[in-house]
Amino acid sequence: MSSLDVGLSMIRTVSRRVVAFHDQAWRRFNDFMPKGLYARSLLIMIVPMVVLQSVVAFVFMERHWNTVTRRLSSAVVQDIAALIDVYKGYPQDKDRSQLRRIAQERLGLVVDFLGPDDMPPPGPKPFFSLLDQSISRQLSRRVARPFWIDTVGRSNLVEIRIQLDDAVMRVFAQRSAAYASNSEIFLFWMLGTSTLLLVVAVLFLRNQIRPILRLADAAESFGKGREVPNFRPRGAREVRRAAYAFIEMKSRVERAMEQRTAMLAGVSHDLRTILTRFKLELALLGDSPETEAMRKDVDEMAWMLEDYLAFARGDSGEQAQPTDMAAALEELRSDAERHGHAATVQFHGEPVVTVKPAAFKRCLANLVSNAARYADNIAITGHRDHRYLTVTVDDDGPGIPHAMREEVFKPFLRLDDARNQDEGGTGLGLAIARDIARSHGGDILLSDSPMGGLRATVRVPV
């Protein structure tokens, strides 16, 4: 392998690692970021504001505040240098009373003189003290004598000691005279106005987010087959446009369902009329083996017709309302026992759930009757939490092969060849059950049962 191939291989390896690191970092960043629109909008407002204010504060502290502090410190050191010149140029002032008076009255400094040995040893310098650094730099440049300063010991005074030829001059200066102390006011106004603007922005943002949440709730309720009372388009123009589109879509779906229901009602009436004439003609023919077989065929046709119409009609026209699911499951258990099957029922949680009572009971009844057709023992379990209502129907029958557990939900599909050839049916029971579950915003899943047969799980949002 040539050196070029080795280099290309290394480049590809590094690029793959960089891409993998980028993907991992991006996933972690997405996991860390908020998911809600309200939180993300707040973040979009807060982050630029914080960055802008940080930049402004840095510029102010770095330039304005530092510059002012340096100039004030320079002025104090110049006054001290002038006092040293006066001390050296006027030796006739033996007790230095005039020097003290000038410093006190004209310069705002308190000056006294100590012995030549009263110079403290150098101490540790504060790490973040701008005042200490500025005064030290000015004293080194303008006085050029050994000095000692204390900017920490007293809160409102700065002590400066300078080594003279025969004494130590001690100076007390006001901290405000050497230090720009109004930065707190700037920070207070900056944070105060930012907080006020942020509160106002949050209030306005909540008013803008609320119509979106109402639209989402309305779409979710409509998806669960429930009415959306008192929903009106509100908010910004784009949100109103989406709300009007939702209302128009809802109206079109409802009109289509009404037209289908009306058409099916007419078809049902016409077919039932024909079946009724068949029954009358058979009754007039009298009793014979041929007529008895025809009566059974007519009854089976009527039963199949009802199943077809129920599947095509779905649960249209029924309104969702609070329903006691524990009582509904108990009724299913009683029906199963009346037909000679051993059934048990358990329910956990709050039993009152908002569903379409007749349709949802038909969904569960189809599952129970499907289990009763092929099994002897049935276990019905209900569980309701803050998000979902889950109902499981377990049996000890032969079950359904894994490869066919989605196929059985197709209309008119029967597995009698694999289960029981003598049982009738139209193959619409599970299709109707899933259609009803999905109209409530849920679904039905099939899996293995702990009882050895099939488990049908219905889960719908509450």
Buried (B, 14 or more C-beta within 10 A) or exposed (E): EEEEEEEEEEEEEEEEEEEEEEEEEEEEEEEEEEEEBBEEBBEEBBEEBEEEBEEEBEEBBEEEBBEBBBEBBBBBBBBBBBBBEBBEEEEEBEEBEEBBEBBEEEBBBBBBBEEEEEBEEEEEEEEEBBBBBBBBBBBEEBBEBEBBBBBBEEEEBBBBBBBBEEBBBBBBBBBBBBBBBEBEEBBEEBEEEBEEEBEEBBEEBEEBBBBBBBBEEBBEBBEBBBEBEEBEBBBEEEBBEBBEEBBEEBEEEEEEBEEBBEEBEEBBEEBBEEBEEBBEEBEEEEEEEEBEEBBEEBEEBBEBBEBBBBBBBBBBEBEBEEBEBBEBBBEBBEBBBEEEBEBEBEBEBEBEBBBBBEBBBBBBBBBBBBBBBBBEBBBBBBBBEEEBBBBBBBBBBBBBEEEEBEEBBEBEEBBEEEBBEEEEBBBBBBBBBBBBBBBBBBEBBBBBBEBBBBBBBBBBEB
